[in-house]
């Protein structure tokens, strides 16, 4: 069993530069980290690296099974904000264990982003 928390989420997209710019808007608190000389980078968000990388023959883009969920305090507002940036509603709203509400939206490259609102905020 790993002895630490999740440190990185890898997101695959056909145009990683455009996807990195989109995710910077989707996660406005994230800080862009650029690696020279090829300008590949990632977004640093509360100790977690969002690593946007090129999709390829081994790992494509789109919904393929794993969805990372983010806690939010205004689920409908966050869904509205992300869809205004070009995301599409994929699933939800759904009530899960503990009375929490979830949605899934897809980024412009069809990858899923999970959003979860604790029951105490509903």
C-alpha positions as CSV (number, residue, x, y, z in Angstrom):
1,X,0.0,0.0,0.0
2,X,1.4,3.4,-0.9
3,X,2.4,5.6,2.1
4,X,1.3,8.9,0.6
5,X,-1.6,10.7,-0.9
6,X,-2.2,11.0,-4.7
7,X,0.4,13.3,-6.1
8,X,-0.5,13.5,-9.8
9,X,-3.3,13.0,-12.2
10,X,-2.4,12.4,-15.9
11,X,-4.9,13.7,-18.4
12,X,-4.5,12.7,-22.1
13,X,-5.4,15.0,-24.9
14,X,-4.7,15.2,-28.6
15,X,-3.6,18.8,-28.2
16,X,-1.9,19.0,-24.8
17,X,-1.1,22.7,-25.1
18,X,-4.7,23.6,-25.7
19,X,-5.8,21.2,-23.0
20,X,-3.3,22.7,-20.5
21,X,-4.7,26.2,-21.3
22,X,-8.3,24.9,-20.8
23,X,-7.5,23.2,-17.5
24,X,-5.8,26.4,-16.3
25,X,-9.2,28.1,-16.8
26,X,-11.1,25.2,-15.3
27,X,-8.9,25.2,-12.2
28,X,-8.1,28.9,-11.8
29,X,-6.3,28.4,-8.4
30,X,-3.8,26.1,-10.2
31,X,-0.3,27.4,-10.9
32,X,1.3,26.6,-14.3
33,X,4.8,24.9,-14.1
34,X,6.7,24.9,-17.3
35,X,9.6,22.6,-18.1
36,X,12.2,23.8,-20.6
37,X,13.2,23.4,-23.4
38,X,10.0,21.9,-24.9
39,X,7.5,23.9,-22.8
40,X,5.8,20.8,-21.5
41,X,4.3,21.5,-18.1
42,X,1.7,20.8,-15.7
43,X,-0.7,22.6,-13.3
44,X,0.0,22.5,-9.6
45,X,-3.2,22.5,-7.6
46,X,-3.1,22.2,-3.8
47,X,-0.2,19.8,-3.8
48,X,-1.5,17.8,-6.8
49,X,0.0,17.9,-10.2
50,X,-2.4,17.9,-13.2
51,X,-0.2,16.6,-15.9
52,X,-1.7,17.1,-19.4
53,X,0.1,14.9,-21.9
54,X,-0.4,13.8,-25.5
55,X,-2.8,10.9,-26.1
56,X,-1.3,8.1,-28.2
57,X,-1.9,4.6,-29.3
58,X,-1.4,3.2,-25.8
59,X,-3.5,5.7,-23.9
60,X,-6.2,7.6,-25.7
61,X,-8.3,10.5,-24.6
62,X,-11.9,10.2,-23.4
63,X,-13.8,8.3,-20.8
64,X,-12.0,5.0,-20.2
65,X,-12.9,4.1,-16.6
66,X,-11.0,6.2,-14.1
67,X,-12.6,9.5,-13.0
68,X,-11.1,11.8,-10.5
69,X,-13.6,13.6,-8.3
70,X,-13.2,17.1,-6.9
71,X,-15.1,18.4,-3.8
72,X,-17.0,21.6,-4.6
73,X,-19.3,23.7,-2.5
74,X,-21.7,24.8,-5.2
75,X,-22.2,21.8,-7.5
76,X,-24.7,23.4,-9.9
77,X,-22.6,26.6,-10.1
78,X,-19.5,24.6,-10.9
79,X,-21.2,22.6,-13.6
80,X,-22.4,25.8,-15.1
81,X,-19.0,27.4,-14.9
82,X,-17.3,24.4,-16.6
83,X,-19.9,24.1,-19.3
84,X,-19.4,27.8,-20.1
85,X,-15.7,26.9,-20.7
86,X,-16.7,24.2,-23.2
87,X,-17.2,21.1,-20.9
88,X,-20.2,18.9,-21.6
89,X,-22.5,17.3,-19.0
90,X,-21.8,13.5,-19.1
91,X,-23.5,12.1,-16.0
92,X,-25.6,13.4,-13.2
93,X,-26.9,14.7,-11.0
94,X,-26.7,11.5,-9.0
95,X,-27.0,10.9,-5.2
96,X,-24.4,8.5,-3.9
97,X,-23.6,7.0,-0.5
98,X,-23.9,9.4,2.4
99,X,-26.3,11.6,0.4
100,X,-23.6,13.3,-1.6
101,X,-24.4,14.6,-5.0
102,X,-22.1,14.0,-8.0
103,X,-21.9,15.1,-11.6
104,X,-19.4,14.2,-14.4
105,X,-18.5,16.6,-17.1
106,X,-16.3,16.0,-20.1
107,X,-13.6,18.4,-21.1
108,X,-13.3,19.3,-24.8
109,X,-11.1,16.1,-25.3
110,X,-13.9,13.9,-23.8
111,X,-12.0,13.2,-20.5
112,X,-14.3,13.0,-17.5
113,X,-14.0,15.4,-14.5
114,X,-16.0,14.3,-11.5
115,X,-17.6,16.9,-9.2
116,X,-18.8,16.0,-5.7
117,X,-20.7,18.0,-3.2
118,X,-20.8,16.8,0.4
119,X,-24.3,16.1,1.8
120,X,-23.8,18.8,4.5
121,X,-23.7,21.5,1.7
122,X,-26.8,20.3,-0.1
